[in-house]
Amino acid sequence: MRIVAVTACPTGIAHTYMAAEALIKCAVKLSVSIHVETQGAMGIENKLSYKDISQSDIALIASDITIEQMERFEQSKTLTVTIEEVLTNPEAVLKSCLKHAN
């Protein structure tokens, strides 16, 4: 299973990066491949390429704001959640991704 994810919060400082870290740690635990792009105060970091996106099974958008370049995900299965959902229960979010990808 390959997941690509974007994390973004209104201020783009702490929660964006905390959510990315939580997803990465939980993905290891669940033996899931994940590549996380952050859209924070520093702009887009670890930008997902079109190849990354096209080779993924699902795109996870964990955001409380409109993310930049959303059109990259038009051809992908996507699941949108809030940053809070990721921070409070990243395992449930990733398991939801697994369910929606099939």
C-alpha distance (Angstrom), angle and dihedral (degrees) to the residues before:
residue distance angle dihedral
M1 . . .
R2 3.79 . .
I3 3.77 120.6 .
V4 3.77 127.8 -176.2
A5 3.77 117.0 -164.0
V6 3.78 140.8 -172.7
T7 3.80 121.2 -157.6
A8 3.80 122.2 -165.8
C9 3.80 136.6 156.8
P10 3.81 132.1 -175.6
T11 3.81 96.1 -98.9
G12 3.79 95.2 32.9
I13 3.75 95.2 -145.4
A14 3.80 121.5 95.7
H15 3.79 108.9 -0.8
T16 3.82 95.1 48.3
Y17 3.80 91.0 58.8
M18 3.80 96.1 36.3
A19 3.81 89.6 55.5
A20 3.81 92.2 48.3
E21 3.80 90.9 50.9
A22 3.81 92.2 47.5
L23 3.81 91.6 51.6
I24 3.79 93.0 48.6
K25 3.82 93.6 48.8
C26 3.79 92.8 46.5
A27 3.82 92.9 46.5
V28 3.80 89.5 57.8
K29 3.80 89.6 51.4
L30 3.83 90.9 51.1
S31 3.84 94.2 41.5
V32 3.79 91.3 -119.4
S33 3.80 124.8 143.9
I34 3.80 112.2 -125.8
H35 3.80 135.5 174.6
V36 3.81 114.0 -168.9
E37 3.79 126.0 -159.7
T38 3.79 116.8 -163.8
Q39 3.77 123.8 -151.0
G40 3.76 103.9 -165.5
A41 3.77 142.1 133.3
M42 3.81 89.2 -57.9
G43 3.82 91.8 55.6
I44 3.80 123.4 -118.0
E45 3.80 113.2 -10.2
N46 3.82 127.5 -177.3
K47 3.81 87.2 14.2
L48 3.77 114.5 -151.8
S49 3.79 112.5 -123.3
Y50 3.78 122.8 -139.1
K51 3.81 86.3 -109.9
D52 3.83 91.5 54.6
I53 3.79 89.9 50.3
S54 3.81 96.3 44.7
Q55 3.80 92.0 49.9
S56 3.80 93.8 50.2
D57 3.78 125.8 97.3
I58 3.81 92.9 -143.1
A59 3.79 140.4 0.2
L60 3.79 117.3 -134.0
I61 3.79 116.3 -154.8
A62 3.81 108.7 -164.6
S63 3.76 102.7 -179.2
D64 3.76 146.1 127.3
I65 3.82 91.8 -160.5
T66 3.79 137.2 47.7
I67 3.77 107.0 -81.1
E68 3.78 123.4 -134.1
Q69 3.81 119.9 -105.5
M70 3.81 94.4 11.7
E71 3.81 88.8 161.1
R72 3.82 88.2 78.9
F73 3.81 87.8 75.2
E74 3.83 98.8 50.4
Q75 3.80 93.2 108.4
S76 3.82 95.0 42.5
K77 3.74 134.5 88.4
T78 3.77 103.6 -111.4
L79 3.77 137.2 -166.7
T80 3.79 119.3 -165.0
V81 3.80 122.2 -157.4
T82 3.78 136.4 160.0
I83 3.78 124.1 -99.5
E84 3.80 88.0 -116.7
E85 3.82 91.2 59.2
V86 3.80 90.1 55.2
L87 3.79 93.9 45.7
T88 3.80 94.7 48.1
N89 3.81 99.1 40.8
P90 3.82 116.7 4.4
E91 3.79 91.6 165.1
A92 3.81 92.3 59.0
V93 3.81 90.0 48.3
L94 3.80 92.9 51.7
K95 3.79 91.9 45.1
S96 3.78 87.8 52.3
C97 3.81 88.3 53.1
L98 3.79 90.2 52.6
K99 3.80 90.3 50.9
H100 3.82 94.6 47.5
A101 3.81 93.9 45.2
N102 3.81 92.1 65.4
